[in-house]
Amino acid sequence: MNEKEIIKYTKYYSEVTLFDKLKTSAKKIGRKLLCYVLTLYYALLEGDLTIKEKGMIVAALGYFILPVDIIPDMMLPAGYSDDLALLTYVFMKLKGAITPEIKLKAKIKIGEYLGDLEL
């Protein structure tokens, strides 16, 4: 999937829907995927990003929210492998904009969802 194909998923993103999905799936999706989702979310809010970079994050989070994508999410554990691949791709493209503060906010939120705090 290239950047032009990714952008079409922006229409599925909303903050409310993202956190609704995390509330029901955080413990199922694993720490790594949860870390990418939350780090990109906080980068979207607080990162020094271009409009294009913000669009990539919104699209990747929209793809994560969408339950029926290339591999449907209900097909655990493989159902989230495509989400992980896309979120990893976007994270790696933008990792220079991920500050220690953004990483810390994501880790704290992960701890809240998983009932632990791994700093």
C-alpha positions as CSV (number, residue, x, y, z in Angstrom):
1,M,0.0,0.0,0.0
2,N,1.4,3.4,-0.9
3,E,0.8,6.8,0.6
4,K,-2.0,7.6,-1.9
5,E,-3.8,4.4,-1.1
6,I,-3.4,5.0,2.6
7,I,-5.1,8.4,2.6
8,K,-8.5,7.0,1.6
9,Y,-8.9,5.6,5.1
10,T,-9.0,9.1,6.7
11,K,-12.8,9.0,6.5
12,Y,-12.9,6.2,9.1
13,Y,-11.1,8.2,11.7
14,S,-12.7,9.9,14.7
15,E,-11.2,10.3,18.2
16,V,-14.3,8.9,19.8
17,T,-14.4,5.8,17.6
18,L,-10.6,5.3,18.1
19,F,-11.0,5.3,21.9
20,D,-14.1,3.1,21.7
21,K,-12.2,0.5,19.8
22,L,-9.2,0.7,22.2
23,K,-11.6,0.3,25.1
24,T,-12.8,-3.0,23.7
25,S,-9.6,-4.3,22.1
26,A,-6.6,-3.0,23.9
27,K,-5.9,-6.2,25.7
28,K,-6.4,-8.3,22.6
29,I,-4.2,-6.4,20.2
30,G,-0.9,-6.5,22.2
31,R,1.4,-3.9,23.6
32,K,3.3,-3.2,20.3
33,L,0.2,-2.4,18.2
34,L,-1.2,-0.4,21.1
35,C,2.0,1.5,21.3
36,Y,2.0,2.5,17.7
37,V,-1.7,3.5,17.8
38,L,-1.3,5.7,20.9
39,T,2.1,7.2,19.9
40,L,0.7,8.2,16.5
41,Y,-2.4,9.6,18.1
42,Y,-0.4,11.8,20.5
43,A,1.9,12.8,17.6
44,L,-1.2,13.9,15.7
45,L,-2.2,16.1,18.6
46,E,1.2,17.5,19.7
47,G,3.8,16.7,17.0
48,D,5.4,19.2,14.7
49,L,4.0,17.7,11.5
50,T,3.0,18.7,8.0
51,I,-0.6,18.4,6.8
52,K,0.5,15.4,4.7
53,E,2.0,13.7,7.8
54,K,-1.1,14.4,9.8
55,G,-3.1,12.9,7.0
56,M,-1.0,9.8,7.0
57,I,-1.6,9.4,10.8
58,V,-5.4,10.0,10.5
59,A,-5.5,7.4,7.6
60,A,-3.5,4.8,9.5
61,L,-5.7,5.3,12.6
62,G,-8.8,5.1,10.4
63,Y,-7.6,1.9,9.0
64,F,-7.1,0.5,12.5
65,I,-10.6,1.5,13.5
66,L,-12.1,-0.1,10.4
67,P,-13.1,-3.7,11.5
68,V,-13.2,-5.2,8.0
69,D,-10.1,-4.3,6.1
70,I,-7.6,-6.5,4.2
71,I,-7.6,-9.0,7.0
72,P,-10.7,-8.6,9.2
73,D,-9.9,-7.9,12.8
74,M,-12.1,-10.6,14.2
75,M,-9.7,-13.2,12.7
76,L,-7.5,-13.2,15.8
77,P,-4.5,-13.0,16.0
78,A,-3.8,-12.5,12.3
79,G,-6.6,-9.9,12.0
80,Y,-4.5,-7.2,13.3
81,S,-1.3,-8.0,11.3
82,D,-2.2,-5.7,8.4
83,D,-3.0,-2.9,10.9
84,L,0.4,-3.5,12.6
85,A,2.1,-3.4,9.2
86,L,0.5,-0.1,8.2
87,L,1.0,1.6,11.6
88,T,4.6,0.5,11.7
89,Y,5.1,1.9,8.2
90,V,3.6,5.3,9.2
91,F,5.5,5.3,12.5
92,M,8.8,4.7,10.8
93,K,8.2,7.5,8.2
94,L,7.4,9.9,11.1
95,K,9.6,8.7,13.9
96,G,11.8,11.8,13.7
97,A,8.8,13.9,14.9
98,I,8.1,11.6,17.9
99,T,9.3,13.4,20.9
100,P,10.1,11.8,24.3
101,E,7.0,13.5,25.7
102,I,4.8,11.9,23.1
103,K,6.3,8.5,23.8
104,L,5.8,9.0,27.6
105,K,2.1,9.9,27.1
106,A,1.6,6.8,25.0
107,K,3.3,4.6,27.6
108,I,1.2,6.0,30.4
109,K,-2.0,5.4,28.4
110,I,-0.9,1.9,27.6
111,G,-0.4,1.3,31.3
112,E,-3.9,2.4,31.9
113,Y,-5.3,0.1,29.3
114,L,-3.2,-3.0,30.3
115,G,-3.3,-2.4,34.0
116,D,0.5,-2.0,34.3
117,L,3.1,0.6,33.7
118,E,6.2,-0.3,31.7
119,L,8.3,2.8,31.6
